[in-house]
Amino acid sequence: MNITIRGRLTLWFTFAFSAALLCVVGVLALQLYNQLNNEIHRALRTEESWITMMGEHEFPDSLTTQEIKYDSLAAHLNHEMDERYGLKRQFAVLAIKRNPKKVFFSGGVKNVDQLLPANLLQRPAGNYNLIIAGHHYRVRVFRRYWGAVAVGVVNETMFEVAEEAGKILIWLVPLAMLLAIAGGWLMAKLALRPVVAAAQTAESISLSNLTERLSTYSGNDEFGALVATLNRMIARLEEGVKRLQQFTQDAAHELRTPLTILRGDLELAYQDENTSEETRTLLQKTLDRVIVLGQIVENLMLLARSDAGSYPINKTCFRLDTIVQEIFEDIKILAEDHALAVSLQNCGALEFYGDELLIRRLLLNLCDNALKYSSKGNLELSLRQSDSTVEVIIGDTGIGIPAEDLPHLFDRFYRVDESRTSTTGGSGLGLAISKWIVEAHGGNIKITSAVGVGTTVQVIFPYHQSDLLNGILPN
């Protein structure tokens, strides 16, 4: 499962908060338990000391002398214990050794000697937790030379606190978890805000927009170092791309003149009457290659200037339907040597705002491609208009394009089939130029194709009436 960095930070924060909360609650609970436990132990020790003192100082003879009457001992002990425990939730049970049996005295809780476990006073000395008459008691058992004693102190507070704490925690813990998740999400969002901003800026940076940089980060931390490093990297890329664009322009410019001269010399040699037919054939092939090479140089010059943003785009208002009609007539003439039916559909009058020469070149490139790879069948042009778009569709029933090649058609120098390029004369730059022209007019170009079925090219331009009103309307 893929979890975003924000989600992972939120989970880690929630986990850390939960662990800290459990530690704090655990420490507080342990401290409270120890405090309450110590208070109970002190109370039991106090009662143990009182009973010991009473037995050793007030009734030493009564507790050890067999001749003392039971009634006299009972009267004195009961009186003392009533005064001690009558208004408290405490009790004491004394088992005094009297031959031939033990004598029991109790006080504080009615019939407590009957409510205690039968063998309690025979158990080892220590503290025991018991439930007596529905209440929790901490009972201490200890022994003296005159007998065994059990003193008890009510222990409800600890359980009451635990119960109330449970009621509070049952809604406090989920609330704390929700607050931790919300807080973690907010903290992660704030922490990653510079990352999101940098990613959005980086998304807008392309080969034609390398002048833009990531927003300067003021923090003196790892992210600030990353932003600075990325900006330096983009600057190096910009410098490298500029050098490459400049080299392409310079190379195309330098090649254009000698190619023009070479083309002229070949044309003169071809026209020479003394040239043999064999030499003339060779000159024709060489001249064709020079013409193709010249077109490649011109295309490279155009793409280099477009990448640098220095190609002038002169937008005016013109009749797009007229351009489509003229290209249709040209293609129909070129298709006379093919078993191909060329048709034009939906070509109503349409005013368009753009660069007329570039639009003409775009449509010529696309129609020329369709003609090259369609030896028979149909080739159809269509011009459609809606409220917000203008759509030009060029469809053919040619050989088609494999699906794996469709994503790369607009890559420069990409050729679907090297074997057929030599016969068609393609250089792999026509569709790259076509895409640039469409994007320069804010449009979009799509190609759908199937091998053996044909290819459809769809060019969509945005259409705004305000552009026509602000432009120069043709006569």
C-alpha positions as CSV (number, residue, x, y, z in Angstrom):
1,M,0.0,0.0,0.0
2,N,1.4,3.4,-1.1
3,I,1.2,6.0,1.6
4,T,2.1,9.6,1.0
5,I,4.8,11.3,3.0
6,R,2.1,13.4,4.7
7,G,0.3,10.3,5.7
8,R,3.4,8.6,7.0
9,L,4.3,11.7,9.0
10,T,0.8,11.8,10.4
11,L,1.0,8.1,11.4
12,W,4.4,8.6,13.1
13,F,3.1,11.7,15.0
14,T,0.0,9.8,16.1
15,F,2.0,6.8,17.2
16,A,4.5,9.0,19.1
17,F,1.7,11.0,20.7
18,S,-0.2,7.8,21.7
19,A,3.0,6.3,23.2
20,A,3.6,9.5,25.1
21,L,0.0,9.7,26.3
22,L,0.1,6.1,27.4
23,C,3.3,6.7,29.3
24,V,2.0,9.8,31.0
25,V,-1.3,8.1,31.9
26,G,0.6,5.0,33.1
27,V,2.9,7.0,35.3
28,L,0.1,9.1,36.8
29,A,-2.0,5.9,37.4
30,L,1.0,4.2,39.0
31,Q,1.7,7.3,41.2
32,L,-1.9,7.5,42.2
33,Y,-2.0,3.8,43.0
34,N,1.1,4.1,45.1
35,Q,-0.2,7.1,46.9
36,L,-3.6,5.5,47.8
37,N,-1.8,2.3,48.6
38,N,0.5,4.0,51.0
39,E,-2.3,5.8,52.7
40,I,-4.1,2.6,53.3
41,H,-1.0,1.0,54.6
42,R,-0.4,3.9,57.0
43,A,-4.0,3.6,58.2
44,L,-3.5,-0.2,58.8
45,R,-0.2,0.4,60.6
46,T,-2.0,3.0,62.7
47,E,-4.7,0.5,63.7
48,E,-2.1,-2.2,64.3
49,S,-0.1,0.2,66.6
50,W,-3.3,1.2,68.5
51,I,-4.4,-2.4,69.1
52,T,-0.9,-3.4,70.1
53,M,-0.7,-0.5,72.6
54,M,-4.1,-1.2,74.0
55,G,-3.3,-4.9,74.5
56,E,0.1,-4.2,76.1
57,H,-0.8,-1.1,78.2
58,E,-4.5,-1.2,79.0
59,F,-5.4,-4.8,79.2
60,P,-2.2,-6.8,79.7
61,D,-3.6,-8.8,82.6
62,S,-7.1,-9.2,81.1
63,L,-5.7,-10.6,77.9
64,T,-3.3,-13.1,79.5
65,T,-4.9,-14.1,82.8
66,Q,-7.3,-16.9,82.6
67,E,-9.1,-16.0,85.8
68,I,-10.5,-12.7,84.5
69,K,-14.1,-13.2,83.6
70,Y,-15.2,-13.0,80.0
71,D,-17.9,-10.5,80.7
72,S,-15.4,-8.0,82.2
73,L,-13.0,-8.3,79.3
74,A,-15.8,-8.1,76.7
75,A,-17.2,-5.0,78.3
76,H,-13.8,-3.2,78.3
77,L,-12.8,-4.3,74.8
78,N,-16.2,-3.6,73.2
79,H,-16.3,-0.2,74.8
80,E,-12.8,0.7,73.4
81,M,-13.5,-0.6,69.9
82,D,-16.9,1.1,69.7
83,E,-15.2,4.4,70.5
84,R,-12.5,3.7,68.0
85,Y,-14.5,2.3,65.0
86,G,-18.1,3.3,65.7
87,L,-18.1,6.2,63.2
88,K,-15.5,4.8,60.8
89,R,-15.7,2.4,57.9
90,Q,-13.1,0.3,59.6
91,F,-13.2,-2.8,61.8
92,A,-11.0,-5.0,64.0
93,V,-11.3,-8.7,64.9
94,L,-9.3,-10.0,67.9
95,A,-8.8,-13.8,68.5
96,I,-7.6,-14.0,72.1
97,K,-6.0,-17.2,73.4
98,R,-8.2,-18.6,76.2
99,N,-8.0,-22.2,77.2
100,P,-9.5,-24.4,75.9
101,K,-10.5,-22.1,73.0
102,K,-10.1,-18.7,71.5
103,V,-12.3,-15.8,72.4
104,F,-13.3,-13.5,69.6
105,F,-14.0,-9.7,69.8
106,S,-14.9,-7.5,66.9
107,G,-16.0,-3.9,66.3
108,G,-16.7,-1.4,63.5
109,V,-18.8,-3.6,61.0
110,K,-21.8,-5.5,62.3
111,N,-21.1,-9.3,62.4
112,V,-17.7,-8.7,60.7
113,D,-16.3,-11.9,62.4
114,Q,-18.9,-13.9,60.5
115,L,-18.4,-12.1,57.2
116,L,-14.6,-12.7,57.1
117,P,-13.2,-15.9,55.6
118,A,-13.2,-18.7,58.2
119,N,-9.4,-19.2,58.0
120,L,-8.4,-15.6,57.7
121,L,-6.8,-15.4,61.1
122,Q,-4.8,-18.6,60.4
123,R,-3.3,-17.1,57.2
124,P,0.3,-15.8,57.3
125,A,0.7,-12.2,58.5
126,G,0.2,-9.7,55.7
127,N,-2.2,-7.6,53.7
128,Y,-5.3,-9.0,51.9
129,N,-7.9,-7.5,49.6
130,L,-11.4,-8.7,50.5
131,I,-15.0,-7.8,49.7
132,I,-17.0,-7.5,52.8
133,A,-20.7,-6.7,52.7
134,G,-20.3,-5.5,49.1
135,H,-17.4,-3.2,49.8
136,H,-13.7,-3.4,49.1
137,Y,-11.5,-3.6,52.1
138,R,-7.8,-3.9,52.7
139,V,-7.3,-6.2,55.6
140,R,-4.1,-6.6,57.6
141,V,-3.5,-9.8,59.6
142,F,-0.9,-9.8,62.4
143,R,-0.1,-11.7,65.6
144,R,0.8,-10.9,69.1
145,Y,1.7,-13.1,72.1
146,W,-1.9,-13.0,73.3
147,G,-3.6,-13.8,70.0
148,A,-4.3,-13.0,66.3
149,V,-5.7,-9.7,65.0
150,A,-7.3,-8.7,61.7
151,V,-7.9,-4.9,61.0
152,G,-9.6,-3.6,57.9
153,V,-9.8,-0.3,56.2
154,V,-12.2,0.4,53.4
155,N,-10.5,0.5,50.0
156,E,-13.3,1.9,47.8
157,T,-11.4,5.0,46.8
158,M,-8.9,3.2,44.6
159,F,-11.7,1.4,42.7
160,E,-13.8,4.5,42.5
161,V,-10.9,6.4,41.0
162,A,-10.2,3.6,38.6
163,E,-13.9,3.5,37.5
164,E,-14.1,7.2,37.1
165,A,-10.8,7.3,35.2
166,G,-12.1,4.5,32.9
167,K,-15.3,6.6,32.2
168,I,-13.2,9.6,31.4
169,L,-10.6,7.7,29.3
170,I,-13.2,5.9,27.3
171,W,-14.0,9.1,25.5
172,L,-10.9,11.1,26.2
173,V,-8.5,8.6,24.5
174,P,-10.5,8.6,21.1
175,L,-10.8,12.4,21.3
176,A,-7.0,12.6,21.9
177,M,-6.3,10.3,19.0
178,L,-8.5,12.3,16.7
179,L,-6.8,15.5,17.8
180,A,-3.4,13.8,17.3
181,I,-4.3,12.7,13.8
182,A,-5.7,16.2,12.9
183,G,-2.7,17.9,14.5
184,G,-0.3,15.5,12.8
185,W,-2.0,16.1,9.4
186,L,-1.8,19.8,9.9
187,M,1.8,19.8,11.0
188,A,2.7,17.5,8.1
189,K,0.9,19.8,5.7
190,L,2.6,22.9,7.1
191,A,6.0,21.1,7.0
192,L,5.5,19.9,3.4
193,R,4.0,23.2,2.1
194,P,7.4,24.3,0.7
195,V,7.8,20.9,-1.0
196,V,4.3,21.2,-2.6
197,A,5.1,24.7,-3.8
198,A,8.5,23.5,-5.2
199,A,6.8,20.6,-7.0
200,Q,4.2,22.9,-8.5
201,T,6.9,25.2,-9.7
202,A,9.0,22.4,-11.0
203,E,6.0,21.0,-12.9
204,S,5.8,24.3,-14.9
205,I,9.5,24.2,-15.9
206,S,10.2,22.8,-19.4
207,L,12.8,23.2,-22.1
208,S,11.0,26.3,-23.3
209,N,10.7,27.7,-19.8
210,L,14.1,27.1,-18.1
211,T,14.3,30.7,-16.9
212,E,11.9,29.9,-14.0
213,R,13.3,28.8,-10.7
214,L,12.0,27.2,-7.5
215,S,10.8,29.7,-4.9
216,T,13.6,30.8,-2.6
217,Y,13.2,29.0,0.8
218,S,14.2,31.2,3.7
219,G,14.8,28.3,6.2
220,N,18.3,27.3,6.9
221,D,17.7,23.6,6.8
222,E,18.0,20.5,4.6
223,F,15.1,21.6,2.4
224,G,16.7,25.0,1.8
225,A,19.9,23.3,0.7
226,L,17.8,21.1,-1.6
227,V,16.0,24.0,-3.2
228,A,19.3,25.8,-3.7
229,T,20.9,22.7,-5.3
230,L,17.9,22.2,-7.6
231,N,18.0,25.9,-8.7
232,R,21.7,25.5,-9.5
233,M,21.0,22.4,-11.5
234,I,18.2,24.1,-13.5
235,A,20.6,27.0,-14.2
236,R,23.1,24.5,-15.6
237,L,20.4,22.8,-17.7
238,E,19.3,26.2,-19.0
239,E,22.9,27.0,-19.9
240,G,23.3,23.6,-21.6
241,V,20.1,23.9,-23.5
242,K,20.9,27.4,-24.7
243,R,24.2,26.2,-26.0
244,L,22.6,23.3,-27.8
245,Q,19.9,25.6,-29.3
246,Q,22.6,28.1,-30.3
247,F,24.7,25.3,-31.8
248,T,21.7,24.0,-33.8
249,Q,20.8,27.4,-35.1
250,D,24.5,28.1,-36.0
251,A,24.9,24.7,-37.7
252,A,21.7,25.1,-39.7
253,H,22.6,28.6,-40.7
254,E,26.1,27.5,-41.7
255,L,24.7,24.5,-43.7
256,R,22.0,26.5,-45.5
257,T,24.4,28.5,-47.7
258,P,26.6,25.7,-49.0
259,L,23.5,23.5,-49.6
260,T,21.9,26.3,-51.6
261,I,25.1,26.7,-53.6
262,L,25.4,22.9,-54.1
263,R,21.7,22.7,-55.2
264,G,22.3,25.5,-57.8
265,D,25.4,23.7,-59.1
266,L,23.6,20.5,-59.5
267,E,20.7,22.1,-61.2
268,L,23.1,23.8,-63.7
269,A,24.9,20.5,-64.3
270,Y,21.6,18.7,-64.8
271,Q,20.6,21.3,-67.4
272,D,23.8,21.0,-69.4
273,E,23.1,19.5,-72.8
274,N,26.4,17.7,-72.9
275,T,25.6,15.7,-69.8
276,S,25.0,12.1,-70.5
277,E,21.8,10.4,-69.6
278,E,23.6,8.2,-67.0
279,T,25.2,11.3,-65.4
280,R,21.9,13.1,-65.5
281,T,20.2,10.3,-63.6
282,L,22.9,10.4,-60.9
283,L,22.6,14.2,-60.7
284,Q,18.8,13.9,-60.3
285,K,19.2,11.5,-57.3
286,T,21.9,13.7,-55.8
287,L,19.7,16.8,-56.3
288,D,16.7,15.1,-54.6
289,R,18.9,14.2,-51.6
290,V,20.2,17.8,-51.4
291,I,16.7,19.2,-51.5
292,V,15.6,16.8,-48.7
293,L,18.8,17.8,-46.7
294,G,17.9,21.5,-47.2
295,Q,14.4,20.8,-45.9
296,I,15.9,19.1,-42.8
297,V,18.1,22.1,-42.2
298,E,15.2,24.5,-42.5
299,N,13.1,22.4,-40.1
300,L,16.0,22.3,-37.6
301,M,16.3,26.1,-37.8
302,L,12.6,26.5,-37.2
303,L,12.6,24.1,-34.2
304,A,15.7,25.7,-32.7
305,R,14.2,29.1,-32.9
306,S,10.9,27.9,-31.5
307,D,12.7,26.3,-28.5
308,A,14.5,29.6,-27.9
309,G,11.2,31.5,-28.2
310,S,12.7,33.6,-31.0
311,Y,10.5,32.5,-33.9
312,P,8.2,35.3,-34.8
313,I,4.5,34.3,-34.7
314,N,2.5,36.9,-36.7
315,K,-1.2,36.4,-35.8
316,T,-3.8,38.0,-38.0
317,C,-7.4,37.2,-38.9
318,F,-7.9,35.1,-42.0
319,R,-10.3,32.7,-43.6
320,L,-9.4,29.3,-42.3
321,D,-11.9,27.6,-44.6
322,T,-10.1,29.1,-47.6
323,I,-6.8,27.7,-46.5
324,V,-8.4,24.2,-46.0
325,Q,-10.0,24.5,-49.5
326,E,-6.7,25.4,-51.1
327,I,-4.8,22.5,-49.4
328,F,-7.6,20.2,-50.4
329,E,-7.2,21.2,-54.1
330,D,-3.4,20.7,-53.9
331,I,-3.8,17.2,-52.3
332,K,-6.3,16.2,-54.8
333,I,-3.8,17.0,-57.6
334,L,-1.0,15.1,-55.8
335,A,-3.3,12.1,-55.3
336,E,-4.0,11.7,-59.0
337,D,-1.2,9.0,-59.2
338,H,-2.8,7.1,-56.3
339,A,-6.0,5.0,-56.2
340,L,-7.2,7.4,-53.5
341,A,-10.4,9.3,-53.2
342,V,-9.9,12.7,-51.6
343,S,-12.9,14.5,-50.1
344,L,-13.7,17.6,-48.1
345,Q,-16.5,17.7,-45.4
346,N,-18.1,20.5,-43.4
347,C,-16.0,23.4,-44.6
348,G,-18.1,26.4,-43.9
349,A,-16.9,30.0,-43.8
350,L,-14.8,30.5,-40.7
351,E,-12.8,33.5,-39.5
352,F,-9.7,32.5,-37.5
353,Y,-7.0,34.4,-35.6
354,G,-3.5,33.0,-36.0
355,D,-0.4,32.8,-38.0
356,E,-1.6,32.0,-41.5
357,L,1.7,30.7,-42.8
358,L,2.2,28.4,-39.9
359,I,-1.3,27.1,-40.1
360,R,-0.9,26.4,-43.8
361,R,2.4,24.6,-43.1
362,L,0.7,22.6,-40.4
363,L,-2.1,21.4,-42.6
364,L,0.3,20.7,-45.5
365,N,2.5,18.5,-43.2
366,L,-0.4,16.5,-42.0
367,C,-2.0,16.0,-45.4
368,D,1.3,15.2,-46.9
369,N,1.9,12.4,-44.3
370,A,-1.6,11.0,-44.9
371,L,-0.9,11.0,-48.7
372,K,2.5,9.3,-48.3
373,Y,1.1,6.3,-46.4
374,S,-2.2,5.9,-48.2
375,S,-1.8,4.4,-51.6
376,K,-5.5,3.6,-51.9
377,G,-8.8,4.1,-50.2
378,N,-10.0,7.4,-48.8
379,L,-8.5,10.6,-47.5
380,E,-10.9,13.0,-45.9
381,L,-10.5,16.5,-44.6
382,S,-13.1,18.1,-42.3
383,L,-13.4,21.6,-40.7
384,R,-15.8,22.0,-37.8
385,Q,-16.6,24.9,-35.5
386,S,-18.3,25.0,-32.1
387,D,-18.8,27.9,-29.6
388,S,-15.4,27.5,-28.1
389,T,-13.3,25.3,-30.5
390,V,-12.3,24.9,-34.1
391,E,-11.5,21.3,-35.1
392,V,-9.7,20.1,-38.2
393,I,-9.8,16.4,-38.9
394,I,-7.6,14.5,-41.4
395,G,-8.5,10.9,-41.8
396,D,-7.1,8.2,-44.1
397,T,-7.4,4.5,-44.8
398,G,-3.7,3.9,-45.2
399,I,-1.4,1.4,-43.6
400,G,-1.8,2.7,-40.1
401,I,0.6,3.0,-37.2
402,P,1.4,0.4,-34.5
403,A,0.0,1.1,-31.1
404,E,3.5,1.1,-29.5
405,D,4.7,3.9,-31.8
406,L,1.8,6.3,-31.1
407,P,3.3,7.8,-27.9
408,H,6.5,8.7,-29.8
409,L,5.2,10.2,-33.0
410,F,5.9,13.8,-32.0
411,D,9.5,13.0,-30.9
412,R,12.1,14.6,-33.1
413,F,13.7,12.3,-35.7
414,Y,11.4,9.4,-34.6
415,R,10.5,7.2,-37.5
416,V,7.9,4.5,-37.2
417,D,9.5,2.3,-39.9
418,E,13.0,2.9,-41.1
419,S,12.5,0.8,-44.2
420,R,9.7,3.0,-45.6
421,T,11.4,6.3,-44.7
422,S,13.8,5.9,-47.6
423,T,10.8,5.7,-50.0
424,T,8.8,8.5,-48.5
425,G,11.6,10.9,-47.8
426,G,10.6,11.5,-44.2
427,S,13.1,13.1,-41.7
428,G,11.1,12.6,-38.5
429,L,10.7,16.4,-37.9
430,G,7.3,17.1,-39.6
431,L,5.1,16.0,-36.7
432,A,7.3,17.7,-34.1
433,I,6.9,21.0,-36.1
434,S,3.2,20.3,-36.4
435,K,2.8,19.9,-32.6
436,W,4.8,23.1,-32.0
437,I,2.5,25.1,-34.4
438,V,-0.6,23.7,-32.7
439,E,0.7,24.5,-29.2
440,A,1.8,28.0,-30.3
441,H,-1.9,28.6,-31.1
442,G,-3.0,27.2,-27.7
443,G,-4.4,24.0,-29.3
444,N,-4.1,20.3,-29.0
445,I,-3.3,17.5,-31.5
446,K,-4.3,13.9,-31.3
447,I,-3.5,10.9,-33.5
448,T,-5.5,7.6,-33.4
449,S,-4.5,4.8,-35.7
450,A,-4.7,1.0,-36.3
451,V,-2.5,-1.1,-38.5
452,G,-4.3,-1.9,-41.8
453,V,-7.3,0.3,-40.9
454,G,-6.0,3.9,-41.2
455,T,-5.1,7.0,-39.2
456,T,-7.0,10.0,-38.0
457,V,-5.4,13.2,-36.9
458,Q,-7.5,15.6,-34.9
459,V,-6.4,19.2,-34.4
460,I,-8.4,21.3,-31.9
461,F,-7.9,25.1,-31.6
462,P,-9.6,27.3,-29.0
463,Y,-12.0,29.7,-30.7
464,H,-12.7,33.1,-29.1
465,Q,-14.8,35.7,-30.8
466,S,-12.8,38.4,-28.9
467,D,-9.7,37.4,-30.8
468,L,-11.5,38.2,-34.1
469,L,-12.7,41.5,-32.8
470,N,-9.3,42.5,-31.6
471,G,-7.6,41.3,-34.8
472,I,-7.7,42.5,-38.4
473,L,-10.7,41.1,-40.1
474,P,-10.1,40.1,-43.7
475,N,-12.2,41.8,-46.5
